[in-house]
Amino acid sequence: MNASTTAGRSVRRTSRQCYEQAALLGLVAAALLCLGGAIGSEAAGGMGALLVAIAAVVAWEARKRWHLARRYKVGAVAEERVGSRLWALEERGWLVEHDVEKAGGGNVDHLVHSPAVTFLIDTKASRWSGRDVEQAHRHARWAAARYGAERELVSVICIQRSEQRARSVDGVYVVGASRLLDLLCDRG
């Protein structure tokens, strides 16, 4: 199967890219600010003031990238922690895959294959929304095309920082990480 064995790999890579972009934008903002200050606001028809204004816009974008990178990093840590719980299922003979890329873009955080069921697990750090349920349904359609009708597919949203008991929301299980293995073993 075409999968990464490292949970959170793609989201951690995205986090690093955003941090790099934020750092580069920060450097550009600092250079523009220095140049604008050196030119001065009165010289060259206000060119210095224009450069300072552009520096402010670039710095704002750097700040947005920095915050986005932090959010991705939190997501990566959540995926890694949930992934580490799932390895216990391999002792039962189950196959555990992490960060499984989907054709056309995107990924499934974790695929867990019991003898009869394939679980599609999307990890959230602390919150989920209706959009996450919709994404779980898209993952299920992708998996149905990939594995065919002979496998039962079960979509799960796992909240890493939660003790929540499993409940079904529009056909998708939502469960806290501490209760994830119980759900999988009961259903699998």
N, C-alpha and C positions, 0 to 999 in steps of 0.2 A: 504494500500500500504506500502511496505517496504522502508521507506525513513527517513532520518534525517530531523528534523525540523530546524536545524541550518545550515545556509549557511556557506560554507567554513570550516566546521568541519574537514573533512578528511585532507585537505591541511594544516590546522593549526596544526593538530596532527603530520603530517609529518615534518613540520617546527620544532616543539618542539623536535622530535626525532633527527633531524639533529643537532640542537643546543646541545643536550645532547651528541651526538657522538663527536662533535667538542670539547666540554669541556673535555671529557674523553681523546681524542687524545692529546689535549693540555697538560693535566696533565702527560700523559705518556711521551710526548716529553720533558717536563721539568724534569721529573725524570731521563730520559736517559741522558739528558744534564748534570745534576748535577753529576750523577754517572760517566759519562765519564770524566768530569772535575776533579773529585776526584781521579780517577784512574790515569789520566795523559796520554799523548800521547805516552810516551816512555815506560811505564810499561806494562807488560804482553803482549808483542809482538804487541803493538799498539791497544790493546783492548779499551783504552780510546778514541782514535781517531775514532775507529769503532762505538762506542756508540754515540759519538757526530754526526757522519754522519747519523746514524739511527735516531737520534733525529731530525735532519733536515728534513728527509723524512717524519717522523710522523707529524712534525709541518706543513709541506706543505699540507699534507692530512687534518689536522685539519682546516687549512685556507680554503681549498676547501669546506669542510663540512659547515663551517660558512657562506660562500657566498651562498651556496645552500639553507641553512636555511633561509637566508634573502630573497632570491627569492621566496621561498614558502610562507613566511610571507606576502610579497607584494601580492601574488596571493590570499591568504586567505582574506586579507583586501578588495581586489577588489570583491571577491565573496560575502562577507558580505554586502558591499555597494549596489551591484546590488540586492542581496536578499532583502534588506530593501525596495527597490523601488517596488519589486514585491508584497509585502504584500497588497498594495493598491488594487490589483485585487481581493482579497478575498471578498471585499465589493460588487463586481459584481457577487459573487457566484462561482468564479473560484477556483480551487484547485491548491495550490502552494506547491511544494515539493522541498527540497534542498538536495544536496549531495546524490543523489540516486545511490546506488551501483549496478553495473552490474555483473551478473554471469560471472565468468571467469576473473574478475578483472576490475579495473577502475570504474569510476563513471560519472554521468551526473550532472553538477553543479546545474542546476535548471530544473525542469519539471513544466510547467504551463499548466493546463487543462482548456480550455474554454468549453462551452457546445459542440462544434463540433471539436475543434482543440487541439492537444497536441503540445506544443512548447518545443523543446529540446534546452536549452540555455547553451552555453559554455562561460565562462567569461574569458576575458583577461584584464590585467591591462592597457596596453597602446599599444600593438602591436599584430598582428596576422600574420600567414604565411599560405602557401599552406598546410602544415601538419595539421593545425587546421581545414581546410576545409575537408581534408580526415577524420579526427577524427569525425567531424560533420556527415559525411556520415556513419561512423561506428555506431555512436549513433543512427542514423535513422534506420539502419538495425536492431539493437537491439530492438528499440522501436516497429518496425513493427512486430517482432516476439512476443513481449510482449503484445501488444494491438490489434493486428490483423489489417485487412484491413479496418475495419469499421471506424477507426479514421483517420482524416487527420493529418499528421505529418509535422511540420515545424521546420527546423533546423536554429538556430540563433547563431552567434558569437557576443557577446556583449563586446564592448571595454569600460571599466569603465571610463577611463580618456579621453573620446572623446565626441565631439558634432556631430559626423558624421551622416549624414542622412542615412537611410537604403538603401542598394543596394544589389543586388543578385550577388553572385559569385559562379558559378557552382551549382546553386540550393540552396545555403545557404545564408541566410541574414546576412550581416555584418552591425552593427549599434552601434552608440555611446550610452552610458547608458542614457544620457539625453533624447534620442528619443526612447528608448526601449518600454515604455508603449504605445506610439502612434502606433508603429508597431504592437504590440500584439493586441491592441484594434481594429485596422483597419482590421487585418487578422482574428481575433478570433470571 
